[in-house]
Amino acid sequence: MNDAIALTISAVTGIFLAAFFFGGLWWTVKKTVTSKNPMLWFFGSLALRTCVVLGGFYAVSLWRFERLAACLAGFFAAHIAFKILLFPAGPKSN
């Protein structure tokens, strides 16, 4: 496979992994508001999301550092984009 294509696929996969991770976090927070046992939801969700994301990083990298770096770059770029889109004014100070 061409290196540029592999790196692009890795970066796009990182974006999807970030969407899964932070979307799952959002869903967990919404779910725990009405839950009787919120700690179970938080820790269960954290374990599941972390395992899926780390497994995705492992599957994408195939023991190639460049692919892992591209996947991480896509993950962090998506994280920054989510923060800018969801909180455009930044945190409010009192």
N, CA, C and O atoms as a MOPAC input file, in Angstrom:
PM7 MOZYME 1SCF
protein

 N      0.85400 1    -1.17700 1     0.00000 1
 C      0.00000 1     0.00000 1     0.00000 1
 C      0.89900 1     1.24000 1     0.00000 1
 O      1.94800 1     1.26500 1     0.64500 1
 N      0.47800 1     2.23500 1    -0.71600 1
 C      1.21400 1     3.48300 1    -0.78300 1
 C      1.27400 1     4.11100 1     0.61000 1
 O      0.28800 1     4.09100 1     1.34700 1
 N      2.43500 1     4.66900 1     0.96800 1
 C      2.59700 1     5.23700 1     2.30600 1
 C      1.65000 1     6.40900 1     2.55400 1
 O      1.12200 1     6.54700 1     3.65700 1
 N      1.43000 1     7.24300 1     1.56200 1
 C      0.53800 1     8.38600 1     1.74400 1
 C     -0.89400 1     7.93000 1     2.00200 1
 O     -1.59500 1     8.51200 1     2.82900 1
 N     -1.32000 1     6.90500 1     1.30300 1
 C     -2.67200 1     6.38500 1     1.51000 1
 C     -2.78500 1     5.76200 1     2.89300 1
 O     -3.78400 1     5.96200 1     3.58300 1
 N     -1.76900 1     5.00900 1     3.30400 1
 C     -1.79700 1     4.37400 1     4.62200 1
 C     -1.81500 1     5.41700 1     5.73700 1
 O     -2.51100 1     5.24500 1     6.73700 1
 N     -1.06100 1     6.48700 1     5.57100 1
 C     -1.04400 1     7.53500 1     6.59200 1
 C     -2.37000 1     8.28900 1     6.63000 1
 O     -2.83200 1     8.67400 1     7.70300 1
 N     -2.97800 1     8.49800 1     5.47700 1
 C     -4.28200 1     9.15900 1     5.42500 1
 C     -5.35300 1     8.30200 1     6.08600 1
 O     -6.17700 1     8.80500 1     6.84900 1
 N     -5.33700 1     7.02000 1     5.79400 1
 C     -6.28900 1     6.10600 1     6.42500 1
 C     -6.08100 1     6.08000 1     7.93000 1
 O     -7.04900 1     6.03900 1     8.68900 1
 N     -4.83000 1     6.10300 1     8.36600 1
 C     -4.52700 1     6.11000 1     9.80000 1
 C     -5.05000 1     7.37500 1    10.46700 1
 O     -5.62000 1     7.30900 1    11.55600 1
 N     -4.86200 1     8.52300 1     9.82600 1
 C     -5.33500 1     9.78400 1    10.39800 1
 C     -6.86200 1     9.82100 1    10.45900 1
 O     -7.42900 1    10.27300 1    11.45300 1
 N     -7.52200 1     9.35600 1     9.41800 1
 C     -8.98800 1     9.33500 1     9.40600 1
 C     -9.50900 1     8.36100 1    10.46400 1
 O    -10.52100 1     8.63100 1    11.11100 1
 N     -8.83400 1     7.24700 1    10.63800 1
 C     -9.21100 1     6.30400 1    11.68600 1
 C     -9.06600 1     6.94400 1    13.05600 1
 O     -9.89500 1     6.71700 1    13.93700 1
 N     -8.01200 1     7.74700 1    13.24800 1
 C     -7.84600 1     8.46900 1    14.50600 1
 C     -9.00000 1     9.43000 1    14.76400 1
 O     -9.43500 1     9.59000 1    15.90400 1
 N     -9.48900 1    10.06200 1    13.71500 1
 C    -10.63900 1    10.96400 1    13.85600 1
 C    -11.87500 1    10.17600 1    14.28100 1
 O    -12.61500 1    10.61100 1    15.16200 1
 N    -12.09900 1     9.02300 1    13.66100 1
 C    -13.25100 1     8.19800 1    14.03700 1
 C    -13.11500 1     7.66000 1    15.46200 1
 O    -14.10400 1     7.57700 1    16.19000 1
 N    -11.90300 1     7.29700 1    15.85800 1
 C    -11.70000 1     6.82400 1    17.22800 1
 C    -11.98000 1     7.94000 1    18.23500 1
 O    -12.55200 1     7.69000 1    19.29600 1
 N    -11.58500 1     9.15600 1    17.91000 1
 C    -11.87700 1    10.28800 1    18.80200 1
 C    -13.37400 1    10.53600 1    18.87200 1
 O    -13.90800 1    10.82300 1    19.94400 1
 N    -14.05100 1    10.42700 1    17.74000 1
 C    -15.50900 1    10.61100 1    17.74700 1
 C    -16.17500 1     9.54600 1    18.60600 1
 O    -17.12000 1     9.84000 1    19.33700 1
 N    -15.69000 1     8.31600 1    18.52400 1
 C    -16.23200 1     7.24600 1    19.36400 1
 C    -15.94700 1     7.52600 1    20.84000 1
 O    -16.83600 1     7.40100 1    21.68300 1
 N    -14.70600 1     7.90300 1    21.14900 1
 C    -14.31600 1     8.10400 1    22.54100 1
 C    -15.09800 1     9.25000 1    23.18100 1
 O    -15.69100 1     9.07900 1    24.24600 1
 N    -15.10000 1    10.40400 1    22.54000 1
 C    -15.75300 1    11.57100 1    23.13500 1
 C    -17.27200 1    11.52800 1    22.99000 1
 O    -17.98600 1    12.08200 1    23.82600 1
 N    -17.77200 1    10.87800 1    21.94000 1
 C    -19.20700 1    10.65000 1    21.83900 1
 C    -19.68100 1     9.70100 1    22.92900 1
 O    -20.75100 1     9.89300 1    23.50700 1
 N    -18.88600 1     8.68400 1    23.20600 1
 C    -19.21200 1     7.77400 1    24.29900 1
 C    -19.15700 1     8.45900 1    25.64700 1
 O    -19.96100 1     8.16400 1    26.53100 1
 N    -18.21700 1     9.36800 1    25.81000 1
 C    -18.13800 1    10.13600 1    27.05400 1
 C    -19.37700 1    11.00000 1    27.21700 1
 O    -19.95300 1    11.06700 1    28.30300 1
 N    -19.79000 1    11.66100 1    26.14300 1
 C    -20.99800 1    12.49600 1    26.19400 1
 C    -22.21700 1    11.65100 1    26.54000 1
 O    -23.03100 1    12.04500 1    27.37500 1
 N    -22.34700 1    10.48500 1    25.89900 1
 C    -23.46900 1     9.60500 1    26.15700 1
 C    -23.45100 1     9.12000 1    27.61300 1
 O    -24.49800 1     9.03400 1    28.25400 1
 N    -22.26700 1     8.80800 1    28.12400 1
 C    -22.15300 1     8.34900 1    29.50700 1
 C    -22.59100 1     9.42100 1    30.48600 1
 O    -23.30900 1     9.13100 1    31.44300 1
 N    -22.17200 1    10.64300 1    30.25900 1
 C    -22.56500 1    11.73000 1    31.15200 1
 C    -24.08200 1    11.91900 1    31.11400 1
 O    -24.70300 1    12.11600 1    32.15800 1
 N    -24.68000 1    11.86100 1    29.93300 1
 C    -26.13200 1    11.99700 1    29.82500 1
 C    -26.85200 1    10.83100 1    30.52000 1
 O    -27.90400 1    11.02800 1    31.12800 1
 N    -26.29500 1     9.63900 1    30.43200 1
 C    -26.92400 1     8.44900 1    31.01200 1
 C    -26.81700 1     8.44800 1    32.53200 1
 O    -27.74900 1     8.01800 1    33.21100 1
 N    -25.70600 1     8.91800 1    33.07300 1
 C    -25.49500 1     8.83000 1    34.51600 1
 C    -26.31600 1     9.84500 1    35.30700 1
 O    -26.45200 1     9.71400 1    36.52300 1
 N    -26.85300 1    10.83600 1    34.64500 1
 C    -27.66600 1    11.83000 1    35.34600 1
 C    -28.88600 1    11.16500 1    35.98200 1
 O    -29.29600 1    11.54500 1    37.07900 1
 N    -29.46300 1    10.18200 1    35.30700 1
 C    -30.65600 1     9.51800 1    35.80900 1
 C    -30.37700 1     8.11700 1    36.35600 1
 O    -31.31200 1     7.40700 1    36.72600 1
 N    -29.12100 1     7.71300 1    36.41200 1
 C    -28.78200 1     6.36400 1    36.84100 1
 C    -28.74900 1     6.24400 1    38.36200 1
 O    -28.45400 1     7.20700 1    39.07100 1
 N    -29.05700 1     5.04600 1    38.84600 1
 C    -28.96900 1     4.78600 1    40.28000 1
 C    -27.54000 1     4.49600 1    40.70700 1
 O    -27.18900 1     4.69100 1    41.87100 1
 N    -26.70900 1     4.03000 1    39.77300 1
 C    -25.32300 1     3.70300 1    40.08100 1
 C    -24.39800 1     4.36700 1    39.05100 1
 O    -23.90300 1     3.69300 1    38.14700 1
 N    -24.16000 1     5.67300 1    39.17500 1
 C    -23.38500 1     6.37000 1    38.14100 1
 C    -21.92400 1     5.95600 1    38.07100 1
 O    -21.32800 1     6.00900 1    36.99600 1
 N    -21.32700 1     5.54400 1    39.19200 1
 C    -19.91800 1     5.15600 1    39.16200 1
 C    -19.70100 1     3.93200 1    38.28200 1
 O    -18.68700 1     3.83600 1    37.59100 1
 N    -20.63800 1     3.00400 1    38.30400 1
 C    -20.53300 1     1.82900 1    37.44700 1
 C    -20.56300 1     2.23200 1    35.97400 1
 O    -19.80600 1     1.69900 1    35.16300 1
 N    -21.44200 1     3.17600 1    35.63200 1
 C    -21.50100 1     3.66100 1    34.25600 1
 C    -20.20000 1     4.34700 1    33.85000 1
 O    -19.66800 1     4.09200 1    32.76900 1
 N    -19.69000 1     5.22200 1    34.72600 1
 C    -18.46900 1     5.94700 1    34.38700 1
 C    -17.28100 1     5.00700 1    34.18800 1
 O    -16.57000 1     5.10500 1    33.18800 1
 N    -17.06600 1     4.09200 1    35.14300 1
 C    -15.90300 1     3.21900 1    35.03600 1
 C    -16.07300 1     2.16900 1    33.94300 1
 O    -15.10700 1     1.82600 1    33.26200 1
 N    -17.28200 1     1.65900 1    33.77000 1
 C    -17.52000 1     0.72000 1    32.68400 1
 C    -17.33000 1     1.36000 1    31.32600 1
 O    -16.73000 1     0.77100 1    30.42700 1
 N    -17.84700 1     2.57400 1    31.18400 1
 C    -17.69200 1     3.29600 1    29.92600 1
 C    -16.22700 1     3.64700 1    29.66300 1
 O    -15.74100 1     3.53000 1    28.53800 1
 N    -15.54200 1     4.07400 1    30.70600 1
 C    -14.11800 1     4.40200 1    30.54900 1
 C    -13.32200 1     3.18700 1    30.10600 1
 O    -12.48800 1     3.28400 1    29.20500 1
 N    -13.57400 1     2.04000 1    30.73300 1
 C    -12.85700 1     0.82300 1    30.35600 1
 C    -13.15900 1     0.42300 1    28.91200 1
 O    -12.25000 1     0.08200 1    28.15600 1
 N    -14.43300 1     0.46700 1    28.53400 1
 C    -14.81300 1     0.08500 1    27.17400 1
 C    -14.23300 1     1.04100 1    26.13800 1
 O    -13.66200 1     0.60300 1    25.14000 1
 N    -14.37800 1     2.34600 1    26.37200 1
 C    -13.87100 1     3.32000 1    25.41500 1
 C    -12.35700 1     3.24000 1    25.27800 1
 O    -11.82500 1     3.33000 1    24.17200 1
 N    -11.66300 1     3.07200 1    26.39800 1
 C    -10.20600 1     2.98500 1    26.35800 1
 C     -9.75300 1     1.73400 1    25.62100 1
 O     -8.82700 1     1.79600 1    24.81300 1
 N    -10.39000 1     0.60400 1    25.88700 1
 C    -10.02200 1    -0.63700 1    25.19100 1
 C    -10.24800 1    -0.52900 1    23.68900 1
 O     -9.41300 1    -0.96600 1    22.89700 1
 N    -11.37600 1     0.05300 1    23.29900 1
 C    -11.66100 1     0.18800 1    21.86700 1
 C    -10.64300 1     1.11500 1    21.19800 1
 O    -10.14200 1     0.80200 1    20.11800 1
 N    -10.33600 1     2.24100 1    21.82300 1
 C     -9.40600 1     3.19600 1    21.22200 1
 C     -7.99300 1     2.61900 1    21.16700 1
 O     -7.32200 1     2.73700 1    20.14200 1
 N     -7.53600 1     2.00200 1    22.24400 1
 C     -6.19800 1     1.40400 1    22.22100 1
 C     -6.12300 1     0.25300 1    21.22500 1
 O     -5.10900 1     0.08600 1    20.54700 1
 N     -7.18700 1    -0.54100 1    21.13300 1
 C     -7.23200 1    -1.59600 1    20.12600 1
 C     -7.21600 1    -1.03500 1    18.70900 1
 O     -6.59500 1    -1.60700 1    17.81300 1
 N     -7.89700 1     0.08000 1    18.51400 1
 C     -7.87600 1     0.74200 1    17.20400 1
 C     -6.49400 1     1.26500 1    16.86200 1
 O     -6.03900 1     1.12800 1    15.72700 1
 N     -5.82500 1     1.86200 1    17.83900 1
 C     -4.45200 1     2.32100 1    17.60400 1
 C     -3.54100 1     1.14700 1    17.24100 1
 O     -2.72300 1     1.24100 1    16.32600 1
 N     -3.69200 1     0.06100 1    17.96100 1
 C     -2.87500 1    -1.12700 1    17.69700 1
 C     -3.15500 1    -1.68900 1    16.30900 1
 O     -2.22700 1    -2.03200 1    15.57600 1
 N     -4.43300 1    -1.78500 1    15.94600 1
 C     -4.79700 1    -2.35000 1    14.64200 1
 C     -4.32800 1    -1.46800 1    13.49200 1
 O     -3.92300 1    -1.97500 1    12.44600 1
 N     -4.37800 1    -0.16100 1    13.67700 1
 C     -3.98000 1     0.75300 1    12.61200 1
 C     -2.46800 1     0.77000 1    12.44100 1
 O     -1.96200 1     0.81700 1    11.32000 1
 N     -1.75700 1     0.73200 1    13.54700 1
 C     -0.30500 1     0.92900 1    13.47700 1
 C      0.40800 1    -0.22600 1    12.78500 1
 O      1.34300 1     0.00400 1    12.01700 1
 N     -0.01100 1    -1.46000 1    13.03900 1
 C      0.67300 1    -2.63000 1    12.47300 1
 C      2.18200 1    -2.55800 1    12.70700 1
 O      2.97700 1    -2.89300 1    11.82900 1
 N      2.55500 1    -2.11900 1    13.89300 1
 C      3.95600 1    -1.99000 1    14.31900 1
 C      4.75200 1    -1.00400 1    13.46400 1
 O      5.96800 1    -1.13700 1    13.32900 1
 N      4.07100 1    -0.02500 1    12.89300 1
 C      4.73500 1     1.04600 1    12.13200 1
 C      4.49700 1     2.35100 1    12.87000 1
 O      3.35600 1     2.77000 1    13.06100 1
 N      5.59000 1     2.99400 1    13.28400 1
 C      5.49500 1     4.21200 1    14.07500 1
 C      4.80600 1     5.33500 1    13.31700 1
 O      4.06700 1     6.11900 1    13.91200 1
 N      5.04000 1     5.42400 1    12.00600 1
 C      4.43800 1     6.50700 1    11.22100 1
 C      2.91200 1     6.42300 1    11.23900 1
 O      2.22700 1     7.44000 1    11.34600 1
 N      2.39500 1     5.21400 1    11.13400 1
 C      0.94000 1     5.03700 1    11.13900 1
 C      0.35500 1     5.35800 1    12.50600 1
 O     -0.70800 1     5.97100 1    12.60300 1
 N      1.04800 1     4.94500 1    13.55800 1
 C      0.58700 1     5.26300 1    14.90700 1
 C      0.59500 1     6.76800 1    15.13900 1
 O     -0.34100 1     7.31300 1    15.72400 1
 N      1.65100 1     7.44100 1    14.68100 1
 C      1.73200 1     8.89600 1    14.83700 1
 C      0.61800 1     9.59500 1    14.05800 1
 O      0.03700 1    10.56400 1    14.54700 1
 N      0.31600 1     9.11600 1    12.85600 1
 C     -0.77100 1     9.71300 1    12.06700 1
 C     -2.11300 1     9.49000 1    12.74500 1
 O     -2.95800 1    10.38600 1    12.74900 1
 N     -2.32100 1     8.31700 1    13.31500 1
 C     -3.57400 1     8.02300 1    14.01000 1
 C     -3.71000 1     8.91200 1    15.24700 1
 O     -4.78600 1     9.45000 1    15.50800 1
 N     -2.64100 1     9.06600 1    15.99600 1
 C     -2.66600 1     9.94200 1    17.16400 1
 C     -2.89800 1    11.39500 1    16.76100 1
 O     -3.62600 1    12.12400 1    17.43600 1
 N     -2.28000 1    11.81100 1    15.66500 1
 C     -2.48500 1    13.18200 1    15.18400 1
 C     -3.94100 1    13.40800 1    14.80200 1
 O     -4.50300 1    14.45900 1    15.11100 1
 N     -4.56000 1    12.43600 1    14.13400 1
 C     -5.97300 1    12.54700 1    13.80200 1
 C     -6.84700 1    12.58300 1    15.04200 1
 O     -7.82500 1    13.32800 1    15.09800 1
 N     -6.49500 1    11.77400 1    16.04100 1
 C     -7.24600 1    11.74500 1    17.29600 1
 C     -7.17600 1    13.10000 1    17.98800 1
 O     -8.20700 1    13.63500 1    18.39800 1
 N     -5.99100 1    13.65700 1    18.12200 1
 C     -5.84200 1    14.94100 1    18.80700 1
 C     -6.42300 1    16.09800 1    17.99700 1
 O     -6.96300 1    17.04500 1    18.56900 1
 N     -6.31800 1    16.02900 1    16.67700 1
 C     -6.92500 1    17.07100 1    15.84500 1
 C     -8.44500 1    17.06300 1    15.99900 1
 O     -9.06800 1    18.12100 1    16.08000 1
 N     -9.03500 1    15.88000 1    16.03700 1
 C    -10.47900 1    15.78700 1    16.24200 1
 C    -10.86300 1    16.27800 1    17.63000 1
 O    -11.89700 1    16.92800 1    17.79000 1
 N    -10.05200 1    15.98000 1    18.62600 1
 C    -10.31700 1    16.45300 1    19.98100 1
 C    -10.33300 1    17.98000 1    20.02100 1
 O    -11.23000 1    18.57600 1    20.61700 1
 N     -9.36600 1    18.60100 1    19.40200 1
 C     -9.30600 1    20.06100 1    19.36900 1
 C    -10.49000 1    20.62200 1    18.58200 1
 O    -11.08600 1    21.62100 1    18.98600 1
 N    -10.83100 1    19.98400 1    17.46400 1
 C    -11.96600 1    20.44900 1    16.65900 1
 C    -13.27300 1    20.33600 1    17.43800 1
 O    -14.11400 1    21.23200 1    17.36700 1
 N    -13.45400 1    19.24800 1    18.17900 1
 C    -14.66600 1    19.10300 1    19.00100 1
 C    -14.73700 1    20.19200 1    20.04900 1
 O    -15.80500 1    20.75700 1    20.28900 1
 N    -13.61400 1    20.49200 1    20.67500 1
 C    -13.61200 1    21.52800 1    21.70800 1
 C    -13.94300 1    22.89100 1    21.11200 1
 O    -14.67800 1    23.66500 1    21.72500 1
 N    -13.42100 1    23.19400 1    19.94000 1
 C    -13.69300 1    24.48600 1    19.30200 1
 C    -15.15200 1    24.56600 1    18.86400 1
 O    -15.79400 1    25.60300 1    19.03300 1
 N    -15.67900 1    23.48000 1    18.30400 1
 C    -17.06100 1    23.49800 1    17.82700 1
 C    -18.07800 1    23.51900 1    18.96900 1
 O    -19.10400 1    24.19300 1    18.87900 1
 N    -17.79200 1    22.78100 1    20.03900 1
 C    -18.76000 1    22.68500 1    21.12800 1
 C    -18.64600 1    23.80800 1    22.14100 1
 O    -19.63900 1    24.17900 1    22.76700 1
 N    -17.45200 1    24.35500 1    22.31100 1
 C    -17.22700 1    25.42100 1    23.29400 1
 C    -16.45800 1    26.57300 1    22.63200 1
 O    -15.28500 1    26.77400 1    22.94300 1
 N    -17.09100 1    27.33400 1    21.72600 1
 C    -16.36400 1    28.34200 1    20.95400 1
 C    -15.85500 1    29.49600 1    21.79100 1
 O    -14.85100 1    30.10100 1    21.41800 1
 N    -16.49200 1    29.83900 1    22.90900 1
 C    -16.06200 1    30.98200 1    23.70400 1
 C    -15.06500 1    30.57900 1    24.77300 1
 O    -14.52000 1    31.45000 1    25.45100 1
 N    -14.80800 1    29.29900 1    24.94700 1
 C    -13.92200 1    28.84100 1    25.99800 1
 C    -14.65900 1    28.73400 1    27.30900 1
 O    -15.85600 1    29.01100 1    27.38200 1
 N    -13.94300 1    28.32800 1    28.35200 1
 C    -14.61200 1    28.20100 1    29.65000 1
 C    -14.98600 1    29.55800 1    30.21400 1
 O    -14.27100 1    30.54500 1    30.04000 1
 N    -16.12200 1    29.58600 1    30.89200 1
 C    -16.59200 1    30.83100 1    31.49900 1
 C    -15.91800 1    31.01100 1    32.84800 1
 O    -15.80800 1    30.06700 1    33.63100 1
 N    -15.47000 1    32.22400 1    33.11000 1
 C    -14.87400 1    32.50200 1    34.41400 1
 C    -15.84400 1    33.37500 1    35.21100 1
 O    -16.52900 1    34.23800 1    34.66300 1
 N    -15.88000 1    33.12700 1    36.50200 1
 C    -16.81600 1    33.88000 1    37.36400 1
 C    -16.17100 1    35.11500 1    37.89300 1
 O    -16.80000 1    35.87200 1    38.63300 1

